[in-house]
Amino acid sequence: MMRVRRMEELCAELYTQEKIRGFLHLYIGEEAVVTGVMSLLRPQDNVMATYREHAHALLKGVSANSIMAEMFGKIEGCSKGRGGSMHLISAHERFFGGNAIVAAGIPQAVGLALASKKLNEDRQTVCFFGEGAMAEGVFHESLNMAELWKIPLLFCCENNYYAMGTAIERSQAQLNLSKKAEAHNVTSQSVDGMNIFEVIKKTKEALDFIKREGRPYFLEFRTYRFRAHSMFDPELYRSKEEVIGWKEKDPIHYLVDYMKEKNILPIETLQNLEKKVEEEMQKAISFAENSEDEPLQDLEKYLYENDL
């Protein structure tokens, strides 16, 4: 969680310095969700995410160097500098994006999981998306197909209550998101996404169910982003008091306080962790700054299949 938080904080700084361009969607506040889920996955497992996916890429094993270089638009980036913040991808790490289209990753994840089933591969497939994606028709089509065809897939909804900038109660009539999954006969649970222990516990239950039953499972993680939707967002749709209230549930502070209370986190250990994280991220920034721009003669490269 500390690695994710620090990377995102530095990305915000680099964006204001115009070293990172385009859109930038930060994950600050939601770290317990991705950390808890990823802690239970293996290198061979598939992960599909959204445009708010820096954390997912990092914890799936994509290096901070490769991620930062991509956000700088450099050729050493995981998408060769052509994807930027919203299109991180690494087939080697089984991380399949990164997608700027809301809900587009959901049917793709169904395809990945179906392929693994047909090929008898030892893989789990996990798909992350926001609650805004649940208002899209493809969400319902995908859950219906996943249950109908008994596709082993974990659907992870990161419900931060505002999608882009509209409160969920103003956009969706049914606020119990688990019921939407249950309408397609998909087993579901709602989870406190600010509590790392709850995330791990419920995710393990879900993955065990999927492996045992060979069917999909839906988890709603109730979480909150502390920053605006994107760096362009004036954030006029929620009060400062509300944000401050949610920050009191900060998942990192909660875990640190818990570990201190149980006498399992000496201050020296915490300081060493902070130092290690800072060193990793500063090296990533240096790597990105010293990486090469793609040469002009490659402008039309990768447009056609024979370029691959």
Protein Blocks (a to p, Z undefined) as FASTA:
>chain_A
ZZmmmmmmmmmmmmmnomagcjdddfehjlmmmmmmmmmpcfkbccdddfklmlmmmmno
pafklmmmmmnopakbmnlopnommlgccfknopggjifbghklmmmmmmmmmmmmmnop
acdddddddfklmmpfklmmmmmmmmmnopacddddddehlmmmpcfklmbmblclmlmm
mmnopacddddfkbmklmmmmmmmmmmmmmmnopacddddddddfbdfblmlgolmbcfk
lmmmmmmmomklmmmmmmmmnopacfklmmmmmmmmmmmmmmmmmmmmmpccddfklmmg
okamklZZ
